[in-house]
């Protein structure tokens, strides 16, 4: 981790495995790391390993914390399921059943009980964890793999970035596509909202650019 004001390293961690995903809890700084066969959690100093899960023996391509930090969600290997874990003892709590499409990316709603996931064939799925059920099953959300999903800070909107070079903005209730943003010349690898302005989103692409967009008009604000 780094100090954003100085750029200095605060602490670091050397892993004995090749990681696939990292998730940091926003309030207490715990760090979850996954690879091709395990899910590991450290405290915020990166010195104490809190939990480890290795019995599924499948890749864990995406992980995310619940808002209160009591649960860790992960996609598992070549499946369409999301598993909910206890981050203290590493035990599995429940499994959210998917739609038959392998999942690539997941994100937990920052203000509630919903988990969104993007599929390798372009599906967008949303579950309500309070009832354990799928509430959105958009089979053809994109024409290609969804590389990243991101909730708006207020939890009302979703952004997705895909192999099809586009970013899409979705409304959760009622569920609908609000905007398709075009302008990258390569697959969109990552998307993130401005934490203080719902009208701005940033996307990073394989075309080596980072772009800032207006989420209501789709207009390009800036390219880096």
C-alpha positions as CSV (number, residue, x, y, z in Angstrom):
1,X,0.0,0.0,0.0
2,X,1.0,3.6,-0.7
3,X,0.6,7.0,0.9
4,X,-1.3,8.9,-1.8
5,X,-0.1,12.3,-0.6
6,X,3.7,11.4,-0.8
7,X,3.8,8.3,-3.0
8,X,5.8,6.5,-0.4
9,X,5.2,2.8,0.4
10,X,3.5,2.1,3.7
11,X,3.8,-1.6,3.7
12,X,4.1,-4.4,1.2
13,X,3.5,-8.1,0.8
14,X,5.6,-10.8,-1.0
15,X,3.4,-13.7,-2.2
16,X,4.5,-17.2,-2.8
17,X,1.8,-17.6,-5.5
18,X,0.6,-15.8,-8.6
19,X,-2.4,-13.8,-7.6
20,X,-5.5,-13.2,-9.8
21,X,-7.5,-10.7,-7.7
22,X,-7.1,-8.3,-4.8
23,X,-9.8,-6.7,-2.7
24,X,-9.2,-4.2,0.2
25,X,-12.0,-3.5,2.7
26,X,-12.7,0.2,2.7
27,X,-13.0,0.8,6.4
28,X,-10.5,-1.6,8.2
29,X,-8.0,-2.2,5.4
30,X,-8.1,-6.0,5.4
31,X,-6.7,-7.4,2.2
32,X,-8.0,-10.4,0.4
33,X,-6.0,-12.1,-2.4
34,X,-6.9,-15.0,-4.6
35,X,-5.1,-17.2,-7.1
36,X,-5.7,-20.5,-8.9
37,X,-6.5,-22.5,-5.9
38,X,-6.8,-20.4,-2.7
39,X,-8.3,-17.3,-1.1
40,X,-6.2,-15.6,1.6
41,X,-7.0,-12.7,3.9
42,X,-4.5,-10.5,5.8
43,X,-4.9,-7.8,8.4
44,X,-4.3,-4.1,7.4
45,X,-0.6,-4.3,8.2
46,X,-0.1,-7.2,5.8
47,X,1.7,-9.1,8.5
48,X,-0.9,-11.5,9.9
49,X,-2.7,-14.0,7.8
50,X,-6.3,-14.2,9.0
51,X,-7.9,-16.9,6.9
52,X,-7.2,-19.2,4.0
53,X,-9.4,-21.4,1.8
54,X,-7.8,-24.0,-0.5
55,X,-10.2,-26.9,-0.9
56,X,-12.0,-25.8,-4.0
57,X,-8.9,-26.2,-6.2
58,X,-10.2,-23.9,-8.9
59,X,-9.1,-20.4,-10.0
60,X,-10.7,-17.5,-8.1
61,X,-10.8,-14.7,-10.8
62,X,-12.7,-12.1,-8.8
63,X,-13.4,-11.2,-5.1
64,X,-15.1,-8.4,-3.2
65,X,-16.0,-7.5,0.3
66,X,-19.5,-6.9,1.7
67,X,-20.0,-3.3,2.9
68,X,-19.6,-4.2,6.6
69,X,-16.7,-6.6,6.0
70,X,-18.5,-9.6,7.5
71,X,-18.6,-11.5,4.2
72,X,-16.2,-12.0,1.3
73,X,-17.7,-12.9,-2.1
74,X,-15.8,-14.8,-4.9
75,X,-16.4,-16.2,-8.3
76,X,-15.0,-19.8,-8.6
77,X,-13.2,-21.3,-11.5
78,X,-15.1,-22.4,-14.5
79,X,-18.5,-22.0,-12.9
80,X,-21.4,-19.6,-12.9
81,X,-21.7,-19.4,-9.1
82,X,-20.6,-16.8,-6.5
83,X,-19.6,-18.2,-3.1
84,X,-19.9,-16.2,0.1
85,X,-17.2,-16.8,2.7
86,X,-16.6,-16.1,6.3
87,X,-13.4,-14.0,6.3
88,X,-12.5,-14.9,9.8
89,X,-12.3,-18.7,9.6
90,X,-12.5,-19.2,5.8
91,X,-15.6,-21.3,5.9
92,X,-18.2,-21.0,3.1
93,X,-21.6,-19.6,4.1
94,X,-23.7,-19.9,1.0
95,X,-23.6,-20.2,-2.8
96,X,-25.4,-17.9,-5.2
97,X,-26.4,-20.0,-8.2
98,X,-25.7,-18.5,-11.7
99,X,-27.3,-18.6,-15.1
100,X,-24.9,-21.1,-16.8
101,X,-22.4,-18.6,-17.9
102,X,-18.9,-18.6,-16.5
103,X,-18.2,-15.4,-14.4
104,X,-15.3,-13.1,-14.8
105,X,-15.9,-10.2,-12.5
106,X,-18.0,-9.4,-9.4
107,X,-18.8,-6.3,-7.3
108,X,-20.7,-5.9,-4.1
109,X,-23.1,-3.0,-3.9
110,X,-21.6,-0.5,-1.5
111,X,-24.9,0.5,0.1
112,X,-26.8,-2.8,0.2
113,X,-27.3,-6.5,-0.3
114,X,-26.8,-6.8,-4.1
115,X,-23.9,-8.5,-5.9
116,X,-23.3,-7.9,-9.6
117,X,-21.3,-10.2,-11.9
118,X,-20.1,-10.1,-15.5
119,X,-19.8,-13.2,-17.6
120,X,-17.3,-14.5,-20.2
121,X,-20.0,-14.4,-22.9
122,X,-21.4,-11.0,-22.0
123,X,-24.1,-11.7,-19.4
124,X,-24.8,-9.3,-16.5
125,X,-26.2,-11.0,-13.4
126,X,-27.3,-9.4,-10.1
127,X,-28.2,-11.3,-6.9
128,X,-30.0,-10.1,-3.8
129,X,-28.0,-11.7,-1.0
130,X,-30.7,-11.1,1.6
131,X,-32.9,-13.7,-0.2
132,X,-30.2,-15.6,-2.0
133,X,-31.8,-15.1,-5.4
134,X,-30.9,-13.8,-8.8
135,X,-32.9,-10.6,-9.6
136,X,-31.2,-9.6,-12.9
137,X,-30.2,-12.0,-15.7
138,X,-29.3,-10.0,-18.8
139,X,-27.9,-12.6,-21.1
140,X,-26.6,-10.3,-23.8
141,X,-25.5,-7.2,-21.9
142,X,-22.4,-7.0,-24.0
143,X,-21.1,-8.6,-27.2
144,X,-18.1,-10.2,-25.5
145,X,-16.6,-10.8,-22.0
146,X,-17.4,-8.3,-19.3
147,X,-14.0,-7.5,-17.8
148,X,-15.3,-5.3,-15.0
149,X,-18.4,-4.3,-13.1
150,X,-18.6,-1.3,-10.8
151,X,-21.4,0.1,-8.6
152,X,-22.0,3.9,-8.3
153,X,-21.2,5.2,-4.8
154,X,-24.9,5.4,-4.0
155,X,-25.6,1.8,-5.3
156,X,-28.2,2.9,-7.7
157,X,-26.3,2.4,-11.0
158,X,-23.9,-0.1,-12.5
159,X,-21.1,0.3,-15.0
160,X,-19.7,-2.5,-17.1
161,X,-16.6,-2.6,-19.3
162,X,-16.2,-5.2,-22.0
163,X,-14.2,-6.9,-24.7
164,X,-16.6,-5.2,-27.2
165,X,-14.8,-1.8,-26.5
166,X,-17.8,-0.3,-24.8
167,X,-18.8,0.9,-21.3
168,X,-22.5,0.6,-20.4
169,X,-24.4,2.3,-17.6
170,X,-27.3,0.4,-16.1
171,X,-30.0,1.4,-13.6
172,X,-30.9,-1.2,-11.0
173,X,-34.5,-0.3,-10.1
174,X,-36.2,-0.7,-12.4
175,X,-33.4,-2.5,-14.3
176,X,-32.6,-1.0,-17.6
177,X,-29.8,0.1,-19.8
178,X,-29.3,3.9,-19.6
179,X,-26.3,4.5,-21.8
180,X,-23.7,2.9,-24.1
181,X,-20.4,4.7,-24.2
182,X,-18.2,4.2,-27.3
183,X,-14.8,5.6,-27.9
184,X,-12.1,3.1,-27.0
185,X,-10.1,1.2,-29.7
186,X,-9.5,-1.8,-27.6
187,X,-11.3,-3.9,-24.9
188,X,-12.2,-2.1,-21.7
189,X,-10.3,-3.7,-18.9
190,X,-11.5,-1.6,-15.9
191,X,-14.2,0.9,-14.9
192,X,-14.5,3.1,-11.8
193,X,-16.9,5.8,-10.6
194,X,-15.9,9.2,-9.3
195,X,-16.7,8.7,-5.6
196,X,-18.1,12.2,-5.2
197,X,-19.7,12.8,-8.6
198,X,-22.2,10.3,-10.2
199,X,-21.8,12.1,-13.5
200,X,-18.2,10.9,-14.0
201,X,-16.8,7.5,-14.7
202,X,-13.3,6.4,-15.7
203,X,-12.4,3.5,-18.0
204,X,-9.1,1.9,-18.7
205,X,-8.6,0.1,-22.0
206,X,-6.2,-2.3,-23.8
207,X,-5.7,0.6,-26.3
208,X,-3.4,2.1,-23.6
209,X,-5.7,5.0,-22.7
210,X,-7.7,6.0,-19.6
211,X,-10.8,8.1,-20.4
212,X,-13.1,10.1,-18.2
213,X,-16.8,10.2,-19.3
214,X,-20.0,12.0,-18.5
215,X,-22.4,9.3,-17.4
216,X,-25.5,11.1,-18.4
217,X,-24.5,12.1,-22.0
218,X,-21.7,9.7,-22.7
219,X,-19.5,12.6,-23.7
220,X,-15.7,12.2,-23.4
221,X,-14.3,14.6,-20.7
222,X,-10.6,13.8,-20.8
223,X,-8.2,11.2,-22.1
224,X,-4.9,10.2,-20.4
